[in-house]
Amino acid sequence: MDEEVALIAQTKTPLSHTRDVHFLSWAFLFIFLAYGAVQNLESTINTEKNLGTISLGVLYTSFTVSTLFASFVVRMLGSKNALVLGTIGYWLFIAANLFPTWYTMVPASLYLGFSASIIWVGQGTYLTSTARSHAYDHNEHEGTIIGQFNGEFWGMFASHQLVGNLLSLVLLNKGEDGSTSGTTLLFVVFLSSMTVGTILMCFLHKRDPKKEEGLQESSVTFYSLMVSLSNSVINPLCDRRLLLIIPLIAYSGLQQAFVWAEYTRFIVEPVLGEAGVGGAMAVYGAFDAICSLAAGRLTSGLSSITLIVCGGALTQAIVLLWLLLGYSTSTGLLGTVIPLIIAAIWGIGDGIFNTQLSALIALLFKHDMEGSFAQLKLWQSASTAVVFFVSPYITFNVMLEFMLVAVCISVAGFLVLTLKLEKAFSSNTSNN
């Protein structure tokens, strides 16, 4: 009888890992197709005293600060509970857009910053734990499974730009000029989508239940909070590996904010108009999703991550150089196609950075997943906030020059890291 029970457990447990990845991926798609589309629209639908842009700046500043404590919160709640709780902030932010004032948007943005910090630290922790369990149960290579699971997740996640922007394009056209009926309908649909995503989160299995229960039962004290803050912020900065990755993490946030704040304003709108923003971002999302899936499948370890990251950085550097030295707006078919080509190339780069950074951190920092993924979101959100606050006060060319310097520094630091790791691996092999 005991053998039969053990056999049933062995056949069911491995299947639950891939099931959880599917549920997690679909939940994030439903949540972020709403949030991503609204984020792209903020600067155009809430224009009074730059309410939309300032709200996003407040959001990412709150995100950055909240990330300092996010790993502590995730440890206390458990990764699944953190994921469920994190959806509330996104729901409230969309609801605030139905009545956009300083008294609704700013508090909602502040709370969303906290929600975003715990949902993303929870996501990285949960996905990595699931991948490791799957690799162990199936006796497969850990790096390969981490790459595949990250590829599926980020591929689904990147699809939110495609689906959300197409919904925006269709539903906003239902409103007549000068009316808000289309916008109201859009937000109602988005709130419904977020509700579906939250329900899907509830069906996830808990990971490491004994560990999570023990954490939930422990008391929260000022001392424990300070220790957690030290473990998640100060201690990781003593690790040379993380210090060499931080420039690449920061650049990944910069290149995302560049699309949201600069590309749509200076490349898309002058040629395709405001109506073309949704279509261009849909192309960006489609190529982002395809590349995420492909990059995830190709990931097997540090060597593959190095090649893929360098390829993504090179493509974006070429686009930045072209925009800085040779690009000019033009009319006709070519003028219409060029912004879409840029969107496709930039989507490829974003898919690479999302999948490879998550896989890299999962492989290098196994003993502190919450703290490591908190660092990932800390530096990403900080660099994103900088772009939103600074972009109104600098020219497009200055932003391009800054991005070029950033990508060169980030790749240089990353290559130094890979050389050090390869050297350490070779030394250990020869000693053995």
Residue pairs with C-beta under 8 A, 6 or more apart in sequence:
10 137
13 133
13 137
14 134
14 137
14 138
16 205
17 130
17 131
17 133
17 134
17 137
18 134
20 126
20 130
20 204
20 205
21 127
21 130
21 149
21 152
21 153
22 152
23 200
23 201
23 203
23 204
24 83
24 123
24 126
24 127
24 130
24 153
24 201
24 204
25 152
25 153
25 155
25 156
25 157
26 156
26 197
26 200
27 83
27 197
27 198
27 200
27 201
27 204
28 123
28 153
28 156
28 157
28 160
28 197
29 156
29 157
29 159
29 160
29 163
29 197
30 193
30 194
30 196
30 197
30 200
31 87
31 90
31 193
31 194
31 197
31 198
32 90
32 157
32 160
32 164
33 159
33 160
33 163
33 164
33 167
33 190
33 193
34 90
34 94
34 164
34 189
34 190
34 191
34 193
34 194
35 90
35 93
35 94
35 160
35 190
35 194
36 160
36 161
36 164
36 165
36 285
37 160
37 164
37 165
37 167
37 168
37 186
37 190
37 278
38 93
38 94
38 97
38 187
38 190
39 56
39 260
40 165
40 168
40 260
40 264
40 277
40 278
40 281
41 52
41 168
42 52
42 53
42 55
42 56
43 50
43 52
43 53
43 56
43 261
43 265
44 52
44 274
44 277
45 52
45 97
45 100
45 183
46 52
46 55
46 97
46 100
46 105
50 392
51 100
51 101
51 102
51 105
52 100
52 105
53 388
53 392
54 106
55 105
55 106
55 108
55 109
56 109
56 388
57 385
57 388
57 389
58 106
58 109
58 110
58 113
59 93
59 109
59 110
59 112
59 113
59 116
60 113
60 381
60 382
60 384
60 385
60 388
61 113
61 385
62 109
62 110
62 111
62 112
62 113
62 114
63 112
63 113
63 114
63 116
63 117
63 377
63 381
63 384
63 385
64 113
64 378
64 381
64 382
64 385
65 113
66 113
66 114
66 116
66 117
66 118
67 117
67 121
67 374
67 377
67 378
67 381
68 229
68 232
68 233
68 374
68 378
69 117
69 225
69 228
69 229
69 232
70 117
70 118
70 120
70 121
70 232
70 370
70 374
70 377
71 121
71 228
71 231
71 232
71 368
71 370
71 371
71 373
71 374
72 224
72 225
72 228
72 229
72 232
73 82
73 117
73 118
73 121
74 82
74 118
74 121
74 122
74 125
74 370
75 215
75 228
75 370
76 215
76 216
76 218
76 220
77 85
77 118
77 122
77 212
77 216
78 206
78 207
78 212
78 213
78 215
78 216
79 122
79 125
79 126
79 129
79 206
79 207
79 212
80 122
80 126
80 201
80 204
80 205
80 206
80 207
80 212
82 118
82 119
82 121
82 122
83 119
83 122
83 123
83 126
83 201
83 204
84 198
84 201
84 202
85 115
85 118
85 119
86 115
86 116
86 118
86 119
86 120
86 122
87 115
87 119
87 194
87 197
87 198
87 201
88 115
88 198
89 108
89 111
89 112
89 113
89 114
89 115
89 116
89 119
90 112
90 115
90 116
90 119
90 194
91 191
91 194
91 195
91 198
92 108
92 111
92 112
93 108
93 109
93 111
93 112
94 187
94 190
94 191
94 194
95 108
95 187
95 191
96 104
96 105
96 107
96 108
97 105
97 187
98 184
98 187
113 381
116 377
116 381
117 374
117 377
117 381
120 373
120 376
120 377
121 370
121 373
121 374
121 377
123 153
123 373
124 358
124 361
124 362
124 369
124 372
124 373
124 376
125 207
125 369
125 370
125 373
126 204
126 207
127 149
127 150
127 153
127 358
127 362
128 146
128 358
128 362
128 369
128 373
129 207
129 208
129 369
130 149
130 207
131 142
131 145
131 146
131 148
131 149
131 150
131 362
132 142
132 145
132 146
133 207
134 140
134 145
134 149
135 141
135 142
135 144
135 145
135 146
138 145
141 300
142 363
143 299
143 300
143 301
143 359
143 363
144 299
144 300
144 301
146 299
146 359
146 362
146 363
147 295
147 296
147 297
147 298
147 299
147 300
147 304
147 355
147 359
148 296
148 297
148 299
149 296
150 296
150 299
150 354
150 355
150 358
150 359
150 362
151 292
151 293
151 294
151 295
151 296
151 297
151 299
151 355
152 293
152 296
154 292
154 293
154 296
154 351
154 354
154 355
154 358
155 289
155 290
155 292
155 293
155 296
155 351
156 289
157 289
157 292
157 354
158 285
158 288
158 289
158 291
158 292
158 347
158 350
158 351
158 354
159 285
159 286
159 289
160 285
161 281
161 282
161 284
161 285
161 286
161 288
161 289
161 347
162 282
162 285
162 286
162 289
163 285
164 190
164 285
165 277
165 278
165 279
165 281
165 282
165 285
166 278
166 282
167 186
167 189
167 190
168 186
168 278
169 275
169 278
169 279
169 282
171 182
171 185
171 186
171 189
172 182
172 183
172 186
173 182
174 181
174 182
174 185
175 181
175 182
175 183
175 184
175 185
176 182
206 212
218 224
231 368
231 371
232 368
232 370
232 371
232 374
232 375
233 371
233 374
233 375
233 378
235 371
236 242
236 365
236 368
236 371
236 372
236 375
237 243
239 365
240 420
241 364
241 365
241 417
241 420
241 421
242 365
242 372
242 375
244 413
244 414
244 416
244 417
244 420
245 357
245 360
245 361
245 413
245 414
245 417
246 375
246 379
246 413
247 406
247 409
247 410
247 412
247 413
247 414
248 309
248 353
248 357
248 410
248 411
248 413
248 414
249 357
249 375
249 376
249 379
249 380
250 379
250 380
250 382
250 383
250 406
250 410
251 353
251 383
251 406
251 407
251 409
251 410
252 350
252 353
252 354
252 357
252 380
253 379
253 380
253 381
253 382
253 383
253 384
254 383
254 384
254 386
254 387
254 403
254 406
255 316
255 346
255 349
255 350
255 353
255 403
255 407
256 350
256 380
256 384
257 383
257 384
257 386
257 387
257 388
258 387
258 399
258 403
259 281
259 284
259 343
259 346
259 350
261 387
261 388
261 391
262 387
262 391
262 396
262 399
263 280
263 342
263 343
263 346
264 277
264 280
264 281
266 396
267 323
267 339
267 342
268 276
268 277
268 280
268 339
268 343
269 276
269 277
270 329
271 329
271 335
271 336
271 338
271 339
272 279
272 280
272 336
272 339
276 339
279 340
280 339
280 340
280 343
281 343
283 340
283 343
283 344
283 347
284 343
284 344
284 346
284 347
284 350
285 347
286 344
286 347
287 343
287 344
287 345
287 347
287 348
287 351
288 347
288 348
288 350
288 351
288 354
289 347
289 351
290 351
291 347
291 348
291 350
291 351
291 352
292 351
292 354
292 355
294 351
295 308
295 351
295 352
295 355
295 356
296 355
296 359
298 304
298 308
299 305
299 308
299 355
299 356
299 359
301 363
302 360
302 363
302 418
302 421
302 422
305 356
305 359
305 360
305 363
306 414
306 415
306 418
308 352
308 356
309 352
309 353
309 356
309 411
309 414
310 411
310 415
311 352
312 348
312 349
312 351
312 352
312 353
312 356
313 349
313 407
313 410
313 411
315 345
315 348
315 349
316 345
316 346
316 349
316 407
317 404
317 407
317 408
319 342
319 345
319 346
320 400
320 403
320 404
320 407
321 404
323 342
323 400
324 397
324 400
324 401
324 404
327 338
329 335
330 338
357 376
358 373
358 376
361 372
361 373
361 376
362 369
364 372
365 371
365 372
387 399
391 399
